[in-house]
């Protein structure tokens, strides 16, 4: 018995029932880990009528979708489940399509289906059962600024003391994430994040299984560096090769695993596939390290774009747009063509997106969307604060941007990364494609106490311009090979550039020539072909045509003809 409660099972789900009986909505503050749940209380203890309570974990590790139907209210852990139940119209949301093209994924709190919404991370819904409001209002329940860590008067103010505190929290997080009654292992790339998890896990569990997805004969193969980490940590290591021919043979099953389309999900699908091949049921991932410890290029690009946006406000709009090609030309001298397009968009349309960060993350930035989508890009400005208005992705980004502006620069970008790209792309992808492989992925770096500790540190205690991921290196650098600590940042990705020009080329060309019936009216055929032509000519990255291909194939499977 706990607090007078008697447990009838060994299920962790039963904890929710007893926690609700004990604390009601405040039970959320007692939970730790990943969760998305719905609880129906017919006893009317906390309200004048039976209530339905839905909640999602602070970071959005697990998904939860909902929609209002003519017969009531429907919710599920997958959009596809709502489709299968007949609760969701197979109709494309134009607003969500704009978000997808902008960022390569559908941003919280919308989905690609009209009228179907995602409960944002760290939010809850309390619905009185007889209620028939069009869309119930999601309210936040988690705020790191109000956490015990934020209120700690002994909060570290320098890198060394912060590193000591972080190490202790990470050791505990990894220890708890290793608890399971099935085989547990870990994904190992050449990166610092997965290496840190491996080093801590190896201290707790000798000979733990690790694996690396390899790409023989390509520049993207991380096998050698991953091998050195495995040797240092004494893990039982396996390498799973993936070739272009294997991609072609498995691409249909990978696309079928997507609950919503993103440009990044297929990477995660094949990592999960590799985990299954080595016999794992649970795998630890280093996901979250780039967001927490400033590993992305956006941490350097956003301040530069901020200066550009600030200057742009002093120039009349018509003149800004006339000058945009010159801005792009100047940017292209130092950056890629895609980076130059982002700079030109930030200059020409500084008021379209609510923070310069979103230009840094844009796939098809404002101005470029004219080539792809009809009508001309005009994002919604409807606020999601009204009681009867549907929430919008732009409203979510505006609120996140407002929260970020209250923080120091690095902390602000970190918050933007976690609430947008990480939640809407990485975590969503990881859940849907790993579940397709019957794999549970755990993310110790996103343990709530770890996130609350790091996110409430001053920038001086978490970041150094001359040192990549300074706080993580300071905390765990003694456990890893020197070459892992000093290497240039590498983003884990498959060799898409090579494969799109080779074994996958025919597939993409066939898909673009035969757009999904449901999607065709929304996109300009010439614009889509132009993106493909630009890629073949080396004028744009693989991510642009690939995102259009994934969108088309998902639409063909899930939207009405």
NUDRENDO-794806 format. One record per residue (C-alpha): chain; x, y, z; residue in one letter; residue number from 0. Coordinates in Angstrom, 2 decimals, always signed. Layout:
! NUDRENDO-794806
   chain        px        py        pz   res     n
       A         X         Y         Z     A   NUM
...
This chain:
! NUDRENDO-794806
   chain        px        py        pz   res     n
       A     +0.00     +0.00     +0.00     X     0
       A     +1.12     +3.55     -0.76     X     1
       A     -0.65     +6.54     +0.88     X     2
       A     -3.33     +4.04     +1.84     X     3
       A     -3.80     +2.82     -1.75     X     4
       A     -3.77     -0.89     -2.54     X     5
       A     -2.46     -1.94     -5.96     X     6
       A     -4.14     -4.81     -7.75     X     7
       A     -1.55     -5.18    -10.55     X     8
       A     +2.12     -4.59    -11.37     X     9
       A     +1.19     -2.22    -14.20     X    10
       A     +2.60     +1.29    -14.18     X    11
       A     -0.72     +2.44    -15.64     X    12
       A     -2.46     +1.67    -12.35     X    13
       A     -0.32     +4.36    -10.72     X    14
       A     -2.26     +6.98    -12.70     X    15
       A     -5.58     +5.86    -11.23     X    16
       A     -4.35     +6.01     -7.64     X    17
       A     -2.49     +9.28     -8.24     X    18
       A     -5.71    +10.80     -9.58     X    19
       A     -7.64     +9.56     -6.56     X    20
       A     -5.05    +11.12     -4.26     X    21
       A     -4.23    +14.43     -5.95     X    22
       A     -6.61    +15.03     -8.85     X    23
       A     -5.08    +17.25    -11.55     X    24
       A     -2.09    +17.93     -9.30     X    25
       A     -1.04    +14.32     -9.85     X    26
       A     +0.78    +15.53    -12.96     X    27
       A     +3.36    +17.23    -10.75     X    28
       A     +4.12    +13.89     -9.11     X    29
       A     +4.75    +12.00    -12.37     X    30
       A     +8.12    +11.53    -13.99     X    31
       A     +8.86    +10.00    -17.36     X    32
       A     +7.10     +9.79    -20.70     X    33
       A     +3.34     +9.57    -20.88     X    34
       A     +0.18    +10.53    -22.70     X    35
       A     -3.05     +9.39    -21.13     X    36
       A     -6.79     +9.90    -20.86     X    37
       A     -8.69     +9.31    -17.64     X    38
       A    -12.48     +9.18    -17.28     X    39
       A    -13.81    +10.00    -13.82     X    40
       A    -17.51     +9.25    -13.39     X    41
       A    -17.61     +9.87     -9.66     X    42
       A    -17.99    +13.68     -9.91     X    43
       A    -15.52    +14.17     -7.08     X    44
       A    -13.69    +17.07     -8.68     X    45
       A    -16.53    +18.57    -10.72     X    46
       A    -20.30    +18.83    -10.93     X    47
       A    -20.35    +16.36    -13.81     X    48
       A    -18.25    +13.39    -14.96     X    49
       A    -15.00    +14.53    -16.55     X    50
       A    -12.52    +13.34    -19.13     X    51
       A     -8.94    +14.34    -18.39     X    52
       A     -6.14    +14.17    -20.97     X    53
       A     -2.48    +15.00    -20.37     X    54
       A     +0.87    +14.75    -22.10     X    55
       A     +4.37    +14.61    -20.63     X    56
       A     +6.43    +17.81    -20.34     X    57
       A     +8.56    +17.36    -23.47     X    58
       A     +6.07    +15.55    -25.70     X    59
       A     +7.87    +12.21    -25.81     X    60
       A     +4.54    +10.44    -26.25     X    61
       A     +1.83    +11.83    -28.58     X    62
       A     -1.87    +12.45    -28.01     X    63
       A     -4.35    +13.58    -30.69     X    64
       A     -7.96    +14.66    -30.40     X    65
       A    -10.89    +15.89    -32.45     X    66
       A    -14.46    +16.98    -31.96     X    67
       A    -16.97    +14.84    -33.85     X    68
       A    -20.72    +15.21    -34.43     X    69
       A    -21.20    +12.46    -31.85     X    70
       A    -18.75    +13.70    -29.24     X    71
       A    -15.02    +13.81    -28.60     X    72
       A    -12.41    +11.38    -29.92     X    73
       A     -8.76    +10.93    -28.97     X    74
       A     -5.93     +8.53    -29.77     X    75
       A     -2.18     +8.11    -29.69     X    76
       A     -2.05     +8.12    -33.50     X    77
       A     -3.74    +10.17    -36.20     X    78
       A     -4.18     +6.93    -38.14     X    79
       A     -6.27     +5.48    -35.31     X    80
       A     -8.71     +8.40    -35.58     X    81
       A     -8.91     +7.81    -39.33     X    82
       A     -9.54     +4.09    -38.86     X    83
       A    -12.26     +4.80    -36.30     X    84
       A    -14.04     +7.12    -38.71     X    85
       A    -13.58    +10.01    -36.25     X    86
       A    -11.32    +12.10    -38.49     X    87
       A    -12.07    +13.41    -41.96     X    88
       A     -9.51    +12.38    -44.55     X    89
       A     -9.27    +16.04    -45.53     X    90
       A     -6.05    +18.03    -45.82     X    91
       A     -5.63    +21.07    -43.56     X    92
       A     -4.40    +23.97    -45.69     X    93
       A     -3.04    +25.70    -42.59     X    94
       A     -1.05    +22.61    -41.59     X    95
       A     +0.21    +22.16    -45.15     X    96
       A     +1.77    +25.62    -44.97     X    97
       A     +3.51    +24.65    -41.73     X    98
       A     +4.76    +21.40    -43.26     X    99
       A     +6.28    +23.14    -46.26     X   100
       A     +7.85    +25.79    -44.06     X   101
       A     +9.53    +23.39    -41.66     X   102
       A     +9.44    +19.85    -43.08     X   103
       A     +6.97    +18.66    -40.44     X   104
       A     +3.58    +19.65    -39.06     X   105
       A     +3.97    +22.00    -36.12     X   106
       A     +2.08    +21.74    -32.83     X   107
       A     -0.82    +21.83    -32.20     X   108
       A     -2.23    +21.03    -35.66     X   109
       A     -2.04    +17.92    -37.83     X   110
       A     -2.35    +17.49    -41.58     X   111
       A     -5.96    +16.44    -41.07     X   112
       A     -8.53    +19.22    -40.87     X   113
       A     -9.99    +19.44    -37.36     X   114
       A     -7.55    +16.99    -35.75     X   115
       A     -5.20    +18.46    -33.17     X   116
       A     -2.17    +17.43    -31.16     X   117
       A     -2.21    +18.08    -27.44     X   118
       A     +0.99    +20.14    -27.00     X   119
       A     +3.80    +18.94    -24.72     X   120
       A     +3.23    +19.69    -21.06     X   121
       A     -0.46    +20.46    -21.62     X   122
       A     -3.74    +19.04    -20.34     X   123
       A     -7.42    +19.09    -21.26     X   124
       A    -10.26    +18.77    -18.79     X   125
       A    -13.56    +18.10    -20.51     X   126
       A    -16.92    +17.86    -18.81     X   127
       A    -18.54    +14.83    -20.41     X   128
       A    -21.83    +16.50    -21.47     X   129
       A    -19.88    +19.42    -22.92     X   130
       A    -20.09    +19.98    -26.68     X   131
       A    -17.68    +22.84    -27.27     X   132
       A    -16.16    +22.80    -30.77     X   133
       A    -12.56    +22.41    -29.64     X   134
       A    -11.66    +22.06    -25.94     X   135
       A     -8.96    +24.34    -24.66     X   136
       A     -5.54    +22.86    -23.88     X   137
       A     -3.85    +24.42    -20.86     X   138
       A     -0.19    +24.17    -19.82     X   139
       A     +0.65    +22.30    -16.63     X   140
       A     +4.48    +22.30    -16.82     X   141
       A     +6.86    +25.25    -16.73     X   142
       A    +10.58    +24.74    -16.01     X   143
       A    +10.74    +28.30    -14.65     X   144
       A     +8.43    +27.16    -11.83     X   145
       A    +10.30    +23.92    -11.13     X   146
       A    +12.17    +23.11     -7.89     X   147
       A    +15.42    +23.51     -9.84     X   148
       A    +14.52    +27.08    -10.79     X   149
       A    +13.71    +27.94     -7.18     X   150
       A    +16.95    +26.47     -5.82     X   151
       A    +18.90    +29.29     -4.16     X   152
       A    +22.11    +27.28     -4.63     X   153
       A    +21.71    +27.13     -8.41     X   154
       A    +25.14    +26.88    -10.11     X   155
       A    +26.35    +30.04    -11.79     X   156
       A    +29.48    +28.71    -13.47     X   157
       A    +30.31    +25.87    -15.86     X   158
       A    +32.27    +23.68    -13.41     X   159
       A    +29.65    +23.58    -10.66     X   160
       A    +26.87    +23.17    -13.24     X   161
       A    +28.75    +20.21    -14.74     X   162
       A    +28.95    +18.49    -11.36     X   163
       A    +25.23    +18.91    -10.84     X   164
       A    +24.45    +17.70    -14.36     X   165
       A    +26.59    +14.58    -14.00     X   166
       A    +24.74    +13.50    -10.89     X   167
       A    +21.35    +14.02    -12.55     X   168
       A    +22.39    +12.16    -15.71     X   169
       A    +23.74     +9.22    -13.73     X   170
       A    +20.40     +8.88    -11.97     X   171
       A    +18.44     +9.34    -15.21     X   172
       A    +20.37     +6.62    -17.05     X   173
       A    +20.10     +4.31    -14.04     X   174
       A    +16.31     +4.59    -14.06     X   175
       A    +16.03     +4.34    -17.85     X   176
       A    +17.86     +1.00    -17.78     X   177
       A    +15.16     -0.63    -15.64     X   178
       A    +13.25     -3.13    -17.80     X   179
       A    +12.24     -6.77    -17.93     X   180
       A    +13.27     -7.08    -21.60     X   181
       A    +16.63     -6.64    -23.39     X   182
       A    +17.89     -3.02    -23.19     X   183
       A    +20.60     -1.56    -25.38     X   184
       A    +21.63     +1.72    -26.90     X   185
       A    +22.08     +3.41    -30.23     X   186
       A    +25.65     +4.54    -30.76     X   187
       A    +26.68     +7.06    -33.40     X   188
       A    +29.93     +9.00    -33.48     X   189
       A    +28.30    +11.85    -31.56     X   190
       A    +28.86    +13.14    -28.07     X   191
       A    +25.25    +12.64    -26.93     X   192
       A    +24.98     +8.91    -27.61     X   193
       A    +28.55     +8.45    -26.39     X   194
       A    +27.67    +10.09    -23.08     X   195
       A    +24.67     +7.79    -22.66     X   196
       A    +26.84     +4.77    -23.52     X   197
       A    +29.48     +5.73    -20.97     X   198
       A    +26.95     +6.15    -18.17     X   199
       A    +25.01     +3.02    -19.12     X   200
       A    +28.18     +0.93    -19.21     X   201
       A    +28.93     +1.95    -15.62     X   202
       A    +25.55     +0.57    -14.58     X   203
       A    +25.38     -2.50    -16.79     X   204
       A    +28.56     -4.23    -17.90     X   205
       A    +28.55     -5.49    -21.48     X   206
       A    +25.38     -3.65    -22.48     X   207
       A    +24.38     -4.14    -26.12     X   208
       A    +25.17     -1.21    -28.42     X   209
       A    +24.63     -0.91    -32.15     X   210
       A    +25.49     +1.44    -34.99     X   211
       A    +23.74     +1.85    -38.31     X   212
       A    +26.50     +1.97    -40.92     X   213
       A    +26.66     +3.12    -44.53     X   214
       A    +29.60     +1.30    -46.10     X   215
       A    +31.59     +3.25    -48.64     X   216
       A    +29.99     +6.63    -47.92     X   217
       A    +31.18     +9.77    -46.14     X   218
       A    +28.29     +9.36    -43.69     X   219
       A    +29.60     +6.12    -42.20     X   220
       A    +30.24     +6.64    -38.47     X   221
       A    +31.31     +3.08    -37.75     X   222
       A    +34.94     +3.78    -36.85     X   223
       A    +34.29     +6.46    -34.26     X   224
       A    +31.32     +4.57    -32.81     X   225
       A    +33.58     +1.53    -32.53     X   226
       A    +36.09     +3.52    -30.47     X   227
       A    +33.34     +4.56    -28.03     X   228
       A    +32.11     +0.98    -27.77     X   229
       A    +35.65     -0.20    -27.05     X   230
       A    +36.16     +2.47    -24.38     X   231
       A    +32.84     +1.61    -22.73     X   232
       A    +33.27     -2.15    -23.21     X   233
       A    +29.83     -2.61    -24.72     X   234
       A    +28.72     -5.62    -26.71     X   235
       A    +28.76     -3.84    -30.05     X   236
       A    +27.09     -4.65    -33.36     X   237
       A    +27.18     -2.87    -36.71     X   238
       A    +24.17     -3.04    -39.00     X   239
       A    +24.93     -2.01    -42.60     X   240
       A    +22.38     -0.20    -44.75     X   241
       A    +22.87     +0.25    -48.49     X   242
       A    +20.97     +2.12    -51.16     X   243
       A    +19.55     -1.12    -52.52     X   244
       A    +18.26     -2.07    -49.06     X   245
       A    +16.60     +1.35    -48.77     X   246
       A    +14.76     +0.78    -52.05     X   247
       A    +13.51     -2.62    -50.92     X   248
       A    +12.25     -1.28    -47.57     X   249
       A    +11.12     +2.24    -48.39     X   250
       A     +7.44     +1.30    -48.67     X   251
       A     +7.35     -0.25    -45.20     X   252
       A     +9.19     +2.77    -43.82     X   253
       A     +6.70     +5.20    -45.36     X   254
       A     +3.82     +3.08    -44.07     X   255
       A     +5.14     +3.52    -40.52     X   256
       A     +4.69     +7.30    -40.59     X   257
       A     +1.75     +8.54    -38.57     X   258
       A     +2.40    +12.01    -39.98     X   259
       A     +4.91    +12.93    -42.66     X   260
       A     +8.24    +14.57    -41.86     X   261
       A    +11.44    +14.94    -43.82     X   262
       A    +13.43    +13.26    -41.03     X   263
       A    +11.42    +10.21    -39.97     X   264
       A    +12.95     +7.63    -42.31     X   265
       A    +16.33     +8.13    -40.61     X   266
       A    +14.76     +7.11    -37.31     X   267
       A    +12.86     +4.24    -38.90     X   268
       A    +16.06     +2.54    -40.02     X   269
       A    +17.76     +3.11    -36.67     X   270
       A    +14.79     +1.33    -35.06     X   271
       A    +15.02     -1.39    -37.71     X   272
       A    +18.68     -1.89    -36.79     X   273
       A    +17.80     -2.12    -33.08     X   274
       A    +15.29     -4.84    -33.85     X   275
       A    +17.86     -6.74    -35.92     X   276
       A    +20.20     -6.98    -32.93     X   277
       A    +17.36     -8.25    -30.73     X   278
       A    +16.52     -5.19    -28.64     X   279
       A    +13.09     -4.36    -27.23     X   280
       A    +14.23     -1.15    -25.49     X   281
       A    +16.91     +1.22    -26.77     X   282
       A    +18.40     +4.32    -25.16     X   283
       A    +18.91     +7.31    -27.43     X   284
       A    +20.92    +10.52    -27.12     X   285
       A    +17.99    +12.54    -28.48     X   286
       A    +17.75    +15.94    -26.80     X   287
       A    +21.47    +16.64    -26.49     X   288
       A    +21.64    +19.10    -29.37     X   289
       A    +18.67    +21.02    -27.98     X   290
       A    +19.90    +21.14    -24.38     X   291
       A    +23.59    +21.71    -25.01     X   292
       A    +23.49    +24.03    -28.05     X   293
       A    +24.69    +21.53    -30.63     X   294
       A    +22.73    +22.75    -33.66     X   295
       A    +23.82    +25.28    -36.25     X   296
       A    +20.71    +27.27    -35.32     X   297
       A    +22.50    +28.43    -32.16     X   298
       A    +24.97    +30.28    -34.39     X   299
       A    +22.57    +31.23    -37.20     X   300
       A    +19.76    +32.67    -35.08     X   301
       A    +21.80    +35.56    -33.57     X   302
       A    +23.02    +36.51    -37.06     X   303
       A    +19.51    +36.43    -38.48     X   304
       A    +18.29    +38.44    -35.48     X   305
       A    +20.63    +41.28    -36.41     X   306
       A    +19.44    +41.11    -40.01     X   307
       A    +15.78    +41.23    -38.93     X   308
       A    +16.41    +44.15    -36.59     X   309
       A    +17.98    +46.15    -39.41     X   310
       A    +15.24    +45.14    -41.87     X   311
       A    +12.58    +46.80    -39.72     X   312
       A    +14.07    +50.21    -40.58     X   313
       A    +13.69    +49.65    -44.34     X   314
       A    +10.33    +50.00    -46.16     X   315
       A     +8.80    +46.67    -47.23     X   316
       A     +8.91    +47.27    -50.98     X   317
       A    +12.56    +48.28    -50.81     X   318
       A    +13.40    +45.27    -48.63     X   319
       A    +11.97    +42.89    -51.19     X   320
       A    +13.86    +44.64    -53.99     X   321
       A    +17.08    +44.21    -52.02     X   322
       A    +16.44    +40.55    -51.11     X   323
       A    +18.39    +39.08    -54.08     X   324
       A    +21.41    +41.17    -53.12     X   325
       A    +21.16    +39.94    -49.52     X   326
       A    +20.96    +36.36    -50.78     X   327
       A    +23.97    +36.91    -53.01     X   328
       A    +26.04    +38.24    -50.12     X   329
       A    +25.00    +35.37    -47.86     X   330
       A    +25.78    +32.80    -50.56     X   331
       A    +29.44    +33.84    -50.52     X   332
       A    +29.82    +32.34    -47.05     X   333
       A    +26.92    +29.90    -46.78     X   334
       A    +24.99    +27.40    -48.89     X   335
       A    +22.30    +28.41    -51.36     X   336
       A    +19.62    +27.29    -48.91     X   337
       A    +21.14    +29.40    -46.12     X   338
       A    +21.19    +32.35    -48.50     X   339
       A    +17.47    +31.87    -49.19     X   340
       A    +16.78    +31.95    -45.45     X   341
       A    +18.72    +35.18    -45.06     X   342
       A    +16.84    +36.74    -47.97     X   343
       A    +13.51    +35.67    -46.47     X   344
       A    +14.39    +37.09    -43.04     X   345
       A    +15.31    +40.37    -44.73     X   346
       A    +12.28    +40.61    -47.02     X   347
       A     +9.62    +39.25    -44.63     X   348
       A    +10.80    +39.99    -41.06     X   349
       A     +7.24    +40.21    -39.76     X   350
       A     +5.90    +36.92    -41.16     X   351
       A     +7.42    +34.56    -38.58     X   352
       A     +7.43    +35.37    -34.86     X   353
       A    +11.16    +34.87    -34.19     X   354
       A    +14.37    +34.86    -36.32     X   355
       A    +14.93    +31.27    -35.17     X   356
       A    +12.09    +30.12    -37.41     X   357
       A    +13.88    +31.49    -40.47     X   358
       A    +16.94    +29.47    -39.44     X   359
       A    +14.78    +26.34    -39.27     X   360
       A    +12.77    +27.02    -42.44     X   361
       A    +12.81    +24.46    -45.26     X   362
       A    +10.87    +26.55    -47.77     X   363
       A    +11.08    +30.03    -46.20     X   364
       A     +8.55    +32.80    -46.85     X   365
       A     +8.87    +34.00    -50.42     X   366
       A    +10.06    +30.58    -51.58     X   367
       A     +6.65    +29.08    -50.86     X   368
       A     +5.25    +30.99    -53.81     X   369
       A     +6.89    +28.41    -56.05     X   370
       A     +5.22    +25.52    -54.27     X   371
       A     +1.87    +26.36    -52.77     X   372
       A     -1.32    +28.05    -53.86     X   373
       A     -2.54    +30.55    -52.86     X   374
       A     +0.39    +32.79    -52.08     X   375
       A     +1.74    +32.15    -48.61     X   376
       A     -0.34    +34.02    -46.05     X   377
       A     -0.02    +32.41    -42.60     X   378
       A     -3.01    +32.62    -40.29     X   379
       A     -2.90    +35.24    -37.56     X   380
       A     -5.79    +33.78    -35.55     X   381
       A     -4.89    +33.56    -31.88     X   382
       A     -5.47    +30.27    -30.11     X   383
       A     -6.34    +32.08    -26.89     X   384
       A    -10.05    +32.39    -27.70     X   385
       A    -12.41    +29.87    -26.17     X   386
       A    -13.99    +28.85    -29.47     X   387
       A    -11.21    +29.39    -32.02     X   388
       A     -9.21    +26.45    -33.27     X   389
       A     -5.57    +26.49    -32.20     X   390
       A     -3.04    +27.26    -34.92     X   391
       A     +0.62    +26.47    -35.43     X   392
       A     +1.40    +30.17    -35.68     X   393
       A     -0.25    +30.83    -32.32     X   394
       A     +1.88    +28.09    -30.76     X   395
       A     +5.05    +29.57    -32.25     X   396
       A     +4.13    +33.08    -31.11     X   397
       A     +3.71    +31.90    -27.53     X   398
       A     +6.93    +29.90    -27.66     X   399
       A     +8.78    +32.91    -29.08     X   400
       A     +7.40    +35.14    -26.32     X   401
       A     +8.62    +32.64    -23.72     X   402
       A    +12.05    +32.46    -25.37     X   403
       A    +12.48    +36.24    -25.32     X   404
       A    +12.24    +36.20    -21.53     X   405
       A    +15.33    +33.96    -21.37     X   406
       A    +19.01    +34.53    -22.04     X   407
       A    +19.99    +34.07    -25.72     X   408
       A    +21.24    +30.46    -25.63     X   409
       A    +18.49    +29.36    -23.25     X   410
       A    +15.92    +31.01    -25.52     X   411
       A    +17.09    +29.15    -28.63     X   412
       A    +17.19    +25.92    -26.63     X   413
       A    +13.58    +26.46    -25.57     X   414
       A    +12.53    +27.14    -29.17     X   415
       A    +14.27    +23.96    -30.33     X   416
       A    +12.59    +21.81    -27.70     X   417
       A     +9.08    +23.19    -28.17     X   418
       A     +9.08    +23.13    -31.97     X   419
       A    +11.59    +21.04    -33.94     X   420
       A    +12.22    +18.46    -31.24     X   421
       A     +8.56    +17.99    -30.34     X   422
       A     +7.06    +18.21    -33.83     X   423
       A     +9.73    +16.26    -35.68     X   424
       A    +12.19    +14.22    -33.65     X   425
       A    +10.02    +12.94    -30.81     X   426
       A     +6.94    +12.43    -32.96     X   427
       A     +8.98    +10.51    -35.54     X   428
       A    +10.71     +8.43    -32.91     X   429
       A     +7.46     +7.31    -31.33     X   430
       A     +5.64     +6.30    -34.49     X   431
       A     +8.45     +4.55    -36.35     X   432
       A     +9.91     +2.78    -33.31     X   433
       A     +6.49     +1.44    -32.37     X   434
       A     +6.24     +0.05    -35.90     X   435
       A     +9.28     -2.07    -35.02     X   436
       A     +7.89     -3.03    -31.58     X   437
       A    +10.72     -1.03    -30.04     X   438
       A    +10.55     +1.30    -27.06     X   439
       A    +12.97     +4.22    -27.35     X   440
       A    +13.96     +5.95    -24.12     X   441
       A    +15.59     +9.38    -23.94     X   442
       A    +17.53     +9.90    -20.68     X   443
       A    +18.77    +13.36    -21.68     X   444
       A    +15.13    +14.48    -21.62     X   445
       A    +14.53    +13.25    -18.09     X   446
       A    +12.46    +16.03    -16.53     X   447
       A    +14.89    +16.87    -13.68     X   448
       A    +17.74    +17.07    -16.21     X   449
       A    +15.81    +19.42    -18.49     X   450
       A    +14.63    +21.61    -15.61     X   451
       A    +18.19    +21.86    -14.30     X   452
       A    +19.80    +22.79    -17.62     X   453
       A    +17.01    +25.07    -18.86     X   454
       A    +17.16    +27.22    -15.73     X   455
       A    +20.95    +27.69    -15.81     X   456
       A    +22.40    +31.04    -16.87     X   457
       A    +24.05    +30.93    -20.28     X   458
       A    +27.45    +31.39    -18.63     X   459
       A    +27.00    +28.04    -16.88     X   460
       A    +26.00    +26.02    -19.96     X   461
       A    +27.76    +27.40    -23.02     X   462
       A    +31.18    +28.39    -24.36     X   463
       A    +31.55    +29.78    -27.90     X   464
       A    +34.89    +28.01    -28.35     X   465
       A    +33.74    +24.60    -27.05     X   466
       A    +31.09    +22.38    -28.62     X   467
       A    +28.50    +21.33    -26.00     X   468
       A    +30.68    +22.74    -23.24     X   469
       A    +28.46    +21.72    -20.34     X   470
       A    +28.16    +18.09    -21.44     X   471
       A    +31.90    +17.86    -22.17     X   472
       A    +32.74    +19.33    -18.77     X   473
       A    +30.35    +16.90    -17.08     X   474
       A    +31.27    +13.64    -18.84     X   475
       A    +34.36    +14.27    -20.95     X   476
       A    +36.55    +12.04    -18.78     X   477
       A    +34.48     +9.01    -19.80     X   478
       A    +34.89     +9.36    -23.57     X   479
       A    +37.69     +9.07    -26.16     X   480
       A    +39.40    +12.37    -26.96     X   481
       A    +38.49    +12.17    -30.66     X   482
       A    +34.79    +12.21    -29.75     X   483
       A    +35.24    +15.38    -27.69     X   484
       A    +37.22    +17.31    -30.31     X   485
       A    +35.59    +16.25    -33.59     X   486
       A    +33.53    +18.65    -35.64     X   487
       A    +29.78    +18.45    -35.14     X   488
       A    +28.22    +15.75    -37.31     X   489
       A    +24.48    +15.40    -37.71     X   490
       A    +23.34    +11.80    -37.95     X   491
       A    +21.63    +11.28    -41.27     X   492
       A    +21.46     +8.76    -44.06     X   493
       A    +23.34     +9.40    -47.34     X   494
       A    +20.23    +10.92    -48.95     X   495
       A    +22.16    +13.15    -51.34     X   496
       A    +23.76    +10.10    -52.93     X   497
       A    +20.71     +7.86    -52.79     X   498
       A    +18.30    +10.42    -54.26     X   499
       A    +20.59    +10.76    -57.26     X   500
       A    +20.99     +6.98    -57.49     X   501
       A    +18.74     +4.12    -56.37     X   502
       A    +15.82     +6.33    -55.26     X   503
       A    +15.79     +8.70    -58.22     X   504
       A    +13.23     +6.81    -60.29     X   505
       A    +10.87     +6.58    -57.31     X   506
       A    +10.89    +10.32    -56.70     X   507
       A    +10.45    +11.18    -60.37     X   508
       A     +7.50     +8.81    -60.65     X   509
       A     +5.93    +10.27    -57.50     X   510
       A     +6.30    +13.86    -58.69     X   511
       A     +4.82    +12.95    -62.06     X   512
       A     +1.78    +11.38    -60.35     X   513
       A     +0.82    +13.54    -57.37     X   514
       A     -1.70    +12.25    -54.86     X   515
       A     -5.21    +13.25    -55.90     X   516
       A     -5.87    +14.88    -52.53     X   517
       A     -2.67    +16.90    -52.63     X   518
       A     -2.50    +17.95    -56.27     X   519
       A     -4.88    +20.95    -56.04     X   520
       A     -2.78    +22.49    -53.27     X   521
       A     +0.63    +22.43    -54.96     X   522
       A     +1.96    +23.99    -58.13     X   523
       A     +3.30    +21.19    -60.38     X   524
       A     +5.90    +23.45    -61.95     X   525
       A     +7.15    +24.46    -58.53     X   526
       A     +7.55    +20.87    -57.39     X   527
       A     +9.41    +19.97    -60.58     X   528
       A    +11.57    +23.05    -60.09     X   529
       A    +12.67    +21.88    -56.65     X   530
       A    +13.68    +18.51    -58.09     X   531
       A    +15.54    +20.18    -60.96     X   532
       A    +17.36    +22.48    -58.53     X   533
       A    +18.44    +19.48    -56.48     X   534
       A    +19.80    +17.62    -59.50     X   535
       A    +21.68    +20.77    -60.49     X   536
       A    +23.21    +21.09    -57.03     X   537
       A    +21.30    +24.29    -56.21     X   538
       A    +19.42    +23.00    -53.18     X   539
       A    +19.74    +20.27    -50.57     X   540
       A    +18.16    +16.83    -50.66     X   541
       A    +15.78    +17.75    -47.82     X   542
       A    +13.53    +19.85    -50.05     X   543
       A    +12.60    +17.28    -52.72     X   544
       A    +12.59    +14.52    -50.12     X   545
       A    +10.06    +16.36    -47.94     X   546
       A     +7.77    +16.78    -50.96     X   547
       A     +8.09    +13.10    -51.82     X   548
       A     +7.24    +11.98    -48.27     X   549
       A     +4.26    +14.36    -48.18     X   550
       A     +2.95    +13.02    -51.48     X   551
       A     +3.29     +9.38    -50.44     X   552
       A     +1.66     +9.97    -47.05     X   553
       A     -1.22    +11.82    -48.72     X   554
       A     -1.70     +8.97    -51.18     X   555
       A     -2.09     +6.54    -48.27     X   556
       A     -4.17     +8.55    -45.82     X   557
       A     -6.15    +11.34    -47.50     X   558
       A     -9.38    +10.94    -49.41     X   559
       A     -9.03    +10.78    -53.18     X   560
